[in-house]
C-alpha cells in the first residue's frame, strides 16, 4: 500500500483504529486499552516496521487518537477501574456520552491529565508517530457535547458557560507539550463548531492545533448529491462553504470522509453512479449518461475541494478512484461478515475498467499541487460564482510564485465560448490540468497547446481579463507561462 500512496502524490497517512478496542464494529472509537496497539492487524513490531518504511518513503504517519471518551467496558476497560464511577471519568450525566454510549473523562483530575499526556508521548516515543488527529473534539469543548448545538459563528456560542474549560485546558496543554518536546509533530482537531483560535499557537492564546478538519465540506457535497438536481446547484453556496474558515487557521479540506464510506451511507462515486458501477465501468462498454456524469463530477468535486477548501487535503483510501460499495466491519448486523472489510485495488489496476482514470486524475492533481503549491497560498480570490451559468472562477499564487487561475463549469449541458474571466496577474497562460482530458476518460474538448493572453480590462474585481472556452462539466487550471 505504501508505494501506491506515495505514487499518488500524498505525503502523509492517518491510521485509524490502532488503539485497542474490544468491539470490532466500533471502527476503533470504543477504546479499551489506550497504550496497546490492536492485534487484529499484526504484531507490534509489524506496526513499527510499517511506520519505519513509511518514513523511508518520506511519508508522515498520523495516529487517530481518541481522548474524548472511552469504552464503558468494565472488565477490559478503564470504566470503574478503581471500583467507582469517578476513577477517570465524571460521575452522573456529565460522565456519559448518550450518543456514543461511552464514558467521558474528567480532565480536572491530575491523574487523568498525566494518563492522557503520557499516552501521547508513548505513541510518539515508542512507535515514532509524527502526529495525531484528535477525534471528537466538539464533544469535549462544550458541556452540551455538541448534541443539538448549532454554531453560526457568533463568539457568544464559543466563549461562555456552555464551554467546557477543563477540556479546553487539556487540549491546550497537550498541544503545548507535543510541540515543545517534539517540534516535528502535527496535530489535527476534528471540530465541527469552528471554535476561534483552535489552530493558533498557545503563546497567542490559542489551543495550539496545526489544522482543523473542514467537516462542513463533505456534508455539503453529500447533501447536494442527495437533494439537489444538477441544474439547481447553488454556486455561491459551494464557494461559501469551501472558503468559510478563519484566516490563518489551517484547515484540512476533504470531499468525503470515512463516514461516507462506511455502511449506512454512500461514497460520492456511489451517489453519482450507483448500480451502474457494476455494469458500465468497463472501457469496452457503452458509456452511459450516468457514468459520463458521474466520472465528470467526481473529478470536479475533488478538484475544487482540493484547490479552494483549505490548506491541506484528505482522502479516505480507495475513494480517489471511486471505490464502489461501502466499508463494513464484522458485527451482529451482518452476521460477523468480513465481506465488506476491504478495499478492492484490483479495480483501479484493471486496464479494462474506468476506475484507473479517476485514480490517474487524483494522482496528477496531487502532483500539480506539489509543483505549484496552491495549498500553501496565503490568499485566494473568488472572482466568479455565476448561478445561471454554473461557473466558478478563482485565482491564487501558490508557494511556487506562479499565478494560477481555476475554472469550473458545473452546467450539465451548456458550454461557453469566448467566456470572459477575471485575471489578476497579466501575461500568457496555459492549461496545466484538465478534468476533460482523454487521459482521464474525458471528451478532450480543450486544446492544451493554446496560449491565452490577458487584456488590460478589469473584470469581476480583477485587474485583467481573458476569453476562454469552458466545456460543460469541466474543470481546468491555468498557470502563468511567461
C-alpha positions in Angstrom: 0.0 0.0 0.0 2.7 2.5 0.8 4.2 2.6 -2.7 0.7 3.1 -4.1 0.1 6.0 -1.7 3.5 7.6 -2.5 2.8 7.3 -6.2 -0.5 9.1 -5.8 1.4 12.1 -4.5 0.2 12.0 -0.9 2.8 12.9 1.8 1.1 11.6 4.9 -1.1 8.8 6.1 -3.5 8.7 9.0 -4.0 5.3 10.6 -7.4 4.6 12.2 -8.5 2.0 14.8 -5.0 1.4 16.1 -5.7 1.8 19.8 -7.1 -1.4 21.2 -10.9 -1.8 21.2 -12.9 -4.8 22.1 -15.8 -4.2 19.6 -14.6 -4.5 16.0 -17.6 -2.7 14.6 -16.9 0.4 16.6 -14.4 1.3 13.9 -11.9 1.8 16.7 -13.7 4.5 18.6 -14.6 2.5 21.8 -11.1 2.3 23.2 -10.4 -0.2 26.0 -6.6 0.0 26.2 -5.0 3.3 25.4 -1.4 2.0 25.4 -2.0 -1.1 23.3 -2.0 -1.4 19.5 -4.8 -3.6 18.3 -3.6 -7.1 17.5 -6.2 -7.5 14.7 -3.8 -6.2 12.1 -0.5 -7.6 13.1 2.2 -7.5 15.7 3.7 -4.5 17.5 6.9 -5.0 15.6 5.0 -5.0 12.3 3.3 -1.7 13.2 6.8 -0.2 13.9 8.0 -1.6 10.6 5.1 0.0 8.8 5.9 3.3 10.3 9.7 3.0 9.5 9.0 2.0 5.9 6.7 5.0 5.5 9.3 7.3 6.9 11.8 5.9 4.5 9.4 7.0 1.7 9.1 10.5 3.1 5.6 9.9 4.4 4.3 11.4 7.7 2.4 8.9 9.8 -0.5 10.2 11.9 -2.4 8.4 14.6 -6.2 8.7 15.1 -6.2 9.3 18.8 -9.4 9.1 20.9 -9.1 11.1 24.1 -12.6 12.5 24.0 -14.2 9.4 25.6 -13.6 5.7 26.4 -15.4 2.4 26.3 -17.9 1.6 29.0 -16.4 -1.9 29.4 -15.5 -2.7 33.0 -13.6 -6.0 32.7 -11.1 -4.9 30.0 -11.5 -1.1 30.0 -10.9 1.9 32.3 -14.6 2.1 33.4 -14.8 1.5 37.2 -11.1 0.8 37.2 -10.9 1.5 41.0 -14.4 0.3 41.7 -16.0 3.7 41.4 -17.5 5.7 38.6 -15.1 8.6 39.1 -11.6 6.9 38.8 -11.1 8.5 35.3 -14.5 10.0 34.5 -17.1 12.4 35.7 -19.9 10.9 37.7 -23.5 11.3 36.7 -24.8 12.5 33.3 -21.6 14.5 32.6 -19.6 11.3 32.7 -21.7 9.6 30.0 -22.0 10.3 26.3 -25.5 9.4 25.3 -25.0 9.2 21.6 -21.8 7.1 21.8 -22.7 5.0 24.8 -19.3 5.7 26.3 -17.6 7.4 29.3 -16.3 11.0 29.3 -13.0 11.9 31.0 -12.8 14.2 34.0 -10.0 16.5 32.8 -9.8 18.3 36.1 -8.1 15.3 37.7 -4.3 15.4 37.8 -4.1 11.7 37.2 -6.3 11.9 34.2 -4.1 14.6 32.7 -1.0 12.5 33.4 -2.5 9.4 31.9 -3.6 11.1 28.7 -0.4 13.2 28.2 1.8 10.2 28.8 -0.3 8.3 26.3 0.5 10.8 23.6 4.2 10.6 24.5 4.1 6.8 24.4 2.8 6.7 20.8 5.5 9.2 19.7 8.4 7.7 21.5 7.6 4.0 21.3 6.2 3.9 17.7 7.5 7.2 16.2 4.2 8.5 15.1 4.5 12.0 13.6 1.3 13.5 14.9 -2.3 13.0 15.9 -5.8 13.6 14.7 -7.8 14.2 17.9 -11.2 12.6 17.5 -14.4 14.1 18.7 -13.1 17.5 19.8 -16.5 19.2 19.6 -17.9 16.8 22.2 -15.1 17.9 24.5 -15.3 21.6 24.0 -18.9 22.1 25.2 -21.0 20.8 28.1 -23.7 20.0 25.5 -21.1 17.6 23.9 -22.1 19.3 20.6 -25.5 17.5 20.7 -28.3 19.6 19.3 -26.0 22.6 19.5 -25.9 24.9 16.5 -23.0 27.1 15.6 -23.4 30.2 13.5 -20.0 31.8 14.2 -21.2 34.2 16.9 -18.5 34.4 19.5 -21.0 34.1 22.3 -21.5 30.5 21.2 -17.9 29.7 22.0 -16.9 31.7 25.0 -19.4 31.4 27.8 -20.8 29.0 30.4 -21.5 26.4 27.7 -17.7 25.9 27.1 -16.1 23.1 29.0 -13.0 25.0 30.1 -11.4 21.8 31.7 -11.4 20.1 28.3 -10.1 23.3 26.6 -7.3 23.4 29.1 -6.3 19.7 28.5 -6.2 20.2 24.7 -4.1 23.3 25.1 -1.6 21.5 27.5 -1.5 18.5 25.1 -0.6 20.7 22.1 1.9 22.8 24.1 3.6 19.6 25.4 3.7 17.9 22.0 5.1 21.0 20.1 7.6 21.8 22.9 9.2 18.3 23.1 8.5 17.1 19.6 8.7 20.1 17.2 8.0 17.8 14.2 4.6 16.7 15.5 1.5 17.8 13.7 -1.9 17.9 15.5 -5.3 18.0 13.9 -8.6 18.8 15.6 -11.8 17.1 14.5 -14.0 20.0 15.3 -17.2 20.9 13.5 -18.0 24.0 15.6 -15.3 26.3 14.3 -14.1 27.5 17.7 -11.9 30.6 17.2 -8.3 30.2 18.0 -8.3 26.4 18.0 -5.5 26.5 15.4 -3.5 29.4 16.7 -0.4 28.9 18.9 -0.7 28.5 22.6 1.6 31.6 23.0 -1.0 33.6 21.1 -3.9 32.4 23.3 -5.0 29.6 21.0 -5.3 25.9 21.7 -2.3 25.0 19.6 -3.6 22.7 16.9 -1.9 22.9 13.5 -5.1 22.1 11.5 -8.8 21.5 11.9 -10.9 19.3 9.7 -13.2 21.2 7.3 -16.1 18.9 8.3 -18.8 21.1 6.7 -17.4 20.4 3.2 -18.2 16.7 2.9 -21.6 17.3 4.5 -22.3 19.9 1.8 -21.4 17.6 -1.1 -23.5 14.7 0.2 -26.4 17.0 0.8 -26.2 18.4 -2.7 -26.0 14.9 -4.3 -28.9 13.6 -2.2 -31.3 16.5 -2.5 -30.5 18.8 -5.5 -30.8 18.5 -9.2 -27.7 19.4 -11.2 -29.4 22.4 -12.8 -30.2 23.8 -9.3 -26.8 23.6 -7.7 -26.0 26.9 -5.9 -22.6 28.1 -6.9 -22.5 30.8 -4.2 -23.3 28.2 -1.5 -20.5 25.9 -2.8 -17.8 28.7 -2.7 -19.1 30.0 0.6 -18.8 26.5 2.3 -15.4 25.9 0.7 -14.0 29.3 1.9 -15.8 29.5 5.2 -12.8 29.3 7.6 -10.9 31.6 9.9 -8.0 33.3 8.3 -4.6 31.8 9.1 -6.0 28.8 10.9 -5.1 25.7 8.9 -8.0 23.7 7.5 -7.9 20.3 6.0 -10.4 20.0 3.1 -11.9 16.8 2.1 -14.7 15.9 -0.3 -15.8 12.8 1.6 -14.6 11.0 4.7 -14.7 7.6 6.2 -18.2 8.4 7.4 -19.5 8.3 3.9 -17.5 5.2 3.1 -18.9 3.2 6.0 -22.1 1.1 5.8 -25.2 3.2 6.1 -24.1 5.9 3.7 -22.5 6.0 0.2 -19.4 7.5 -1.3 -19.6 10.3 -3.8 -18.9 7.9 -6.6 -21.7 5.6 -5.5 -24.1 8.5 -5.1 -23.3 9.7 -8.6 -23.3 6.3 -10.4 -24.9 3.8 -8.0 -25.7 0.4 -9.6 -24.3 1.3 -13.0 -20.9 0.9 -11.5 -21.5 -2.8 -11.6 -22.2 -2.9 -15.3 -20.9 0.1 -17.2 -17.4 0.9 -15.8 -15.7 -1.2 -18.5 -13.8 0.7 -21.1 -15.2 -1.5 -23.8 -18.8 -0.9 -22.7 -21.0 1.9 -23.9 -20.5 4.9 -21.6 -24.0 5.7 -20.3 -25.1 9.2 -19.4 -25.0 8.3 -15.7 -21.4 7.1 -15.9 -20.4 10.1 -18.0 -21.9 12.5 -15.5 -20.5 10.6 -12.5 -17.0 10.5 -13.9 -17.0 14.2 -14.7 -18.5 15.4 -11.4 -16.3 13.1 -9.3 -13.2 14.8 -10.7 -14.7 18.3 -10.5 -15.8 17.9 -6.8 -12.4 16.7 -5.7 -10.5 19.3 -7.6 -12.5 22.3 -6.3 -12.3 20.9 -2.8 -8.5 20.4 -3.2 -7.9 23.9 -4.6 -10.4 26.1 -2.7 -11.3 24.3 0.5 -8.2 24.6 2.8 -4.5 24.4 3.4 -4.3 20.6 3.3 -6.2 17.8 1.6 -7.5 14.5 2.9 -8.7 11.4 1.1 -10.1 8.2 2.5 -8.2 5.3 0.9 -9.9 3.9 -2.2 -12.2 6.9 -2.7 -9.6 8.5 -5.0 -10.6 6.0 -7.8 -14.3 5.9 -6.9 -14.3 2.7 -4.9 -17.9 1.2 -5.2 -20.0 0.0 -2.3 -19.1 0.6 1.3 -16.8 -0.4 4.2 -18.2 -2.6 6.9 -16.5 -4.5 9.8 -17.8 -7.7 11.3 -20.8 -7.1 13.6 -24.0 -8.6 14.7 -26.0 -6.8 12.0 -24.0 -8.5 9.1 -23.6 -11.9 10.8 -19.9 -11.1 11.6 -19.0 -11.0 7.9 -15.7 -9.8 6.6 -17.0 -9.4 3.1 -17.0 -5.6 3.0 -14.0 -5.1 5.3 -11.8 -4.5 2.2 -10.6 -2.1 -0.5 -10.6 -3.6 -4.0 -7.5 -2.2 -5.6 -7.8 -4.7 -8.3 -10.4 -2.4 -9.8 -8.0 0.5 -10.3 -5.3 -1.8 -11.6 -7.5 -3.2 -14.3 -6.8 -1.6 -17.6 -10.2 -2.5 -18.9 -12.1 -0.5 -16.2 -12.7 3.2 -15.9 -11.6 3.4 -12.2 -8.0 3.9 -13.3 -8.9 7.2 -15.0 -10.2 8.6 -11.7 -7.1 7.3 -9.9 -4.8 8.9 -12.5 -6.6 12.3 -12.2 -6.2 12.2 -8.4 -2.5 11.4 -8.8 -2.0 14.3 -11.3 -4.0 16.6 -9.1 -1.7 16.0 -6.2 1.4 16.2 -8.3 0.3 19.5 -9.8 -0.2 20.8 -6.2 3.3 19.7 -5.3 4.7 21.6 -8.3 2.6 24.8 -7.9 1.9 24.8 -4.1 -1.7 26.0 -4.2 -2.4 24.6 -0.8 0.2 26.9 0.7 -1.2 30.1 -0.9 -1.9 32.8 1.7 -4.6 34.5 -0.3 -7.3 33.3 -2.8 -9.9 35.4 -4.6 -13.2 34.1 -6.0 -14.0 36.3 -8.9 -17.0 34.5 -10.3 -19.7 32.2 -8.9 -22.4 32.7 -11.6 -25.6 30.9 -10.6 -27.2 30.8 -14.0 -24.1 29.7 -15.9 -22.9 27.4 -13.1 -19.4 28.8 -13.5 -16.9 29.3 -10.7 -13.5 31.1 -11.2 -10.9 31.9 -8.6 -7.2 32.6 -8.6 -4.3 32.3 -6.2 -0.5 32.4 -6.1 1.0 29.2 -4.6 4.4 28.7 -2.9 5.9 28.3 -6.4 5.2 32.0 -7.0 3.4 31.2 -10.3 -0.1 32.8 -10.6 -2.9 30.2 -11.1 -6.5 30.6 -12.3 -9.0 27.8 -11.7 -12.1 27.5 -13.8 -15.2 25.2 -13.2 -18.3 24.8 -15.3 -20.9 22.7 -13.4 -23.6 23.3 -16.0 -25.0 19.9 -17.1 -25.4 20.8 -20.8 -24.2 24.3 -21.5 -20.7 25.0 -22.8 -19.4 28.6 -23.2 -17.3 30.0 -26.0 -15.4 33.3 -25.5 -16.3 33.4 -21.8 -14.6 36.4 -20.1 -12.9 35.6 -16.8 -11.1 37.9 -14.4 -7.3 37.5 -14.0 -5.1 39.4 -11.6 -1.6 38.9 -13.0 -1.3 40.0 -16.6 0.5 37.8 -19.1 0.3 34.5 -21.0 -1.4 31.4 -19.6 -1.6 27.8 -20.5 -3.7 24.9 -19.3 -1.8 22.6 -16.9 -4.6 20.3 -15.6 -7.9 19.5 -17.3 -10.6 17.1 -16.0 -11.9 16.7 -19.5 -8.6 15.3 -20.8 -9.0 12.0 -22.6 -6.3 10.5 -20.4 -8.9 10.9 -17.6 -11.7 9.4 -19.7 -12.9 12.9 -20.7 -14.0 14.1 -24.1 -10.8 16.1 -24.9 -12.6 19.3 -25.8 -9.8 21.6 -24.8 -6.6 22.2 -26.8 -3.7 22.3 -24.4 -1.4 23.8 -26.9 -3.5 27.0 -26.9 -1.9 30.1 -25.4 -4.2 32.5 -23.6 -3.3 36.2 -23.3 -4.8 38.7 -20.9 -6.3 42.0 -21.8 -5.8 45.1 -19.6 -9.5 45.3 -18.9 -10.8 45.0 -15.3 -13.3 42.2 -14.8 -15.0 40.8 -11.7 -12.7 42.7 -9.4 -9.5 41.6 -11.1 -7.2 43.9 -13.0 -7.1 42.0 -16.2 -9.3 39.5 -18.1 -9.1 36.9 -20.9 -11.5 35.0 -23.1 -11.7 31.2 -22.7 -13.8 28.2 -23.9 -15.4 26.4 -21.0 -17.0 23.0 -21.8 -19.9 21.7 -19.7 -19.0 19.7 -16.6 -15.3 20.5 -17.0 -12.7 22.0 -14.6 -9.2 23.2 -15.6 -6.3 25.0 -14.2 -4.3 27.8 -15.9 -0.7 28.6 -14.9 1.1 31.8 -16.0 3.6 30.8 -18.6 5.8 33.8 -19.1 
